[in-house]
Amino acid sequence: MNTVAVSLVALVACLHAYFMVMECFLWTRPRTRKTFGLSEEFVRMTKAMAFNQGLYNGFLAAGLVWALFAGEQRFPVGLFFLSCVVIAGIVGGVTVHKRIFFAQAVPAIAALLALVFGR
């Protein structure tokens, strides 16, 4: 993995770790509500769902960190987890809000391109 790919994979991992923290632990906080544009009532009703969603983002972050340290398996591990992020970002952008595509899929697409073309 070249330096650009490593940097972008690390960035995507950090973004997903941040999403995990917001969804699992800060979901009901005013700043998180403002970030996602959600009402206080909605976040109270969806707290368990957000925690579950946060876990998925944590698993994606963990997989991307694994890719950074996977030795000879860096490419296939990175390819798999970045592809998962891209798909999740596309689905979220289509089904929930297009901001998700730009926040999640676009950085992962950049990292995926750097990974593939930097090989």
C-alpha positions as CSV (number, residue, x, y, z in Angstrom):
1,M,0.0,0.0,0.0
2,N,1.5,3.4,-1.0
3,T,1.5,6.4,1.2
4,V,-1.6,8.0,-0.3
5,A,-3.6,4.8,0.0
6,V,-2.4,4.3,3.6
7,S,-3.4,7.9,4.4
8,L,-6.8,7.6,2.8
9,V,-7.6,4.2,4.4
10,A,-6.6,5.7,7.8
11,L,-8.8,8.7,7.2
12,V,-11.8,6.5,6.3
13,A,-11.1,4.4,9.4
14,C,-11.0,7.5,11.6
15,L,-14.3,8.7,10.1
16,H,-16.0,5.5,10.9
17,A,-14.6,5.4,14.4
18,Y,-16.0,8.9,14.8
19,F,-19.4,7.8,13.4
20,M,-19.3,4.9,15.9
21,V,-18.7,7.2,18.9
22,M,-21.5,9.6,17.8
23,E,-24.0,6.8,17.2
24,C,-23.1,4.6,20.2
25,F,-22.3,7.1,22.9
26,L,-23.2,10.6,21.9
27,W,-26.5,10.0,20.0
28,T,-28.7,12.1,22.4
29,R,-26.3,15.0,22.7
30,P,-27.3,18.4,21.2
31,R,-24.2,18.5,18.9
32,T,-24.9,15.1,17.5
33,R,-28.6,15.9,17.0
34,K,-27.5,19.1,15.2
35,T,-25.0,17.2,13.0
36,F,-27.6,14.7,11.9
37,G,-30.5,17.3,11.9
38,L,-32.6,15.2,14.3
39,S,-35.2,16.1,17.0
40,E,-34.7,15.3,20.6
41,E,-37.8,13.0,20.5
42,F,-36.4,11.1,17.4
43,V,-33.0,10.4,19.0
44,R,-34.7,9.2,22.2
45,M,-36.8,6.8,20.2
46,T,-33.9,5.6,18.0
47,K,-31.2,5.3,20.6
48,A,-31.0,1.5,20.5
49,M,-31.0,1.5,16.7
50,A,-28.3,4.1,16.5
51,F,-26.1,2.1,18.9
52,N,-26.5,-1.0,16.6
53,Q,-25.6,1.1,13.6
54,G,-22.6,2.5,15.4
55,L,-21.4,-1.0,16.0
56,Y,-21.4,-1.6,12.3
57,N,-19.4,1.6,11.7
58,G,-17.0,0.4,14.4
59,F,-16.5,-3.0,12.7
60,L,-15.8,-1.1,9.4
61,A,-13.2,1.0,11.2
62,A,-11.6,-2.1,12.8
63,G,-11.4,-3.8,9.4
64,L,-9.7,-0.8,7.8
65,V,-7.2,-0.6,10.7
66,W,-6.6,-4.3,10.2
67,A,-5.9,-3.6,6.5
68,L,-3.2,-1.1,7.5
69,F,-1.4,-3.8,9.4
70,A,-2.2,-7.0,7.5
71,G,1.2,-7.4,5.8
72,E,0.8,-9.3,2.5
73,Q,-3.0,-9.3,3.0
74,R,-3.2,-5.5,3.1
75,F,-4.6,-5.3,-0.4
76,P,-7.5,-7.8,-0.2
77,V,-8.5,-6.8,3.3
78,G,-8.5,-3.1,2.3
79,L,-10.3,-3.9,-0.9
80,F,-13.0,-5.8,1.0
81,F,-13.6,-3.2,3.8
82,L,-13.4,-0.2,1.5
83,S,-16.0,-1.9,-0.8
84,C,-18.3,-2.4,2.2
85,V,-18.0,1.3,3.1
86,V,-18.7,2.4,-0.5
87,I,-21.8,0.2,-0.7
88,A,-23.0,1.4,2.7
89,G,-22.4,5.0,1.7
90,I,-24.3,4.5,-1.6
91,V,-27.3,2.8,0.2
92,G,-27.3,5.4,2.9
93,G,-27.2,8.2,0.3
94,V,-30.1,6.7,-1.6
95,T,-32.3,5.7,1.3
96,V,-31.6,8.2,4.0
97,H,-29.9,11.4,2.9
98,K,-27.5,12.2,0.1
99,R,-25.0,13.7,2.6
100,I,-24.2,10.2,3.6
101,F,-22.9,9.4,0.2
102,F,-20.5,12.4,0.4
103,A,-19.4,11.8,4.0
104,Q,-19.0,8.0,3.7
105,A,-18.8,6.8,0.1
106,V,-16.7,9.6,-1.5
107,P,-13.7,9.2,0.9
108,A,-13.9,5.4,0.6
109,I,-14.0,5.7,-3.2
110,A,-10.9,7.9,-3.1
111,A,-9.1,5.4,-0.8
112,L,-10.2,2.5,-3.0
113,L,-8.9,4.1,-6.1
114,A,-5.6,4.9,-4.4
115,L,-5.4,1.3,-3.2
116,V,-6.1,-0.2,-6.6
117,F,-4.0,2.2,-8.7
118,G,-1.2,2.4,-6.2
119,R,-0.6,-1.3,-6.3
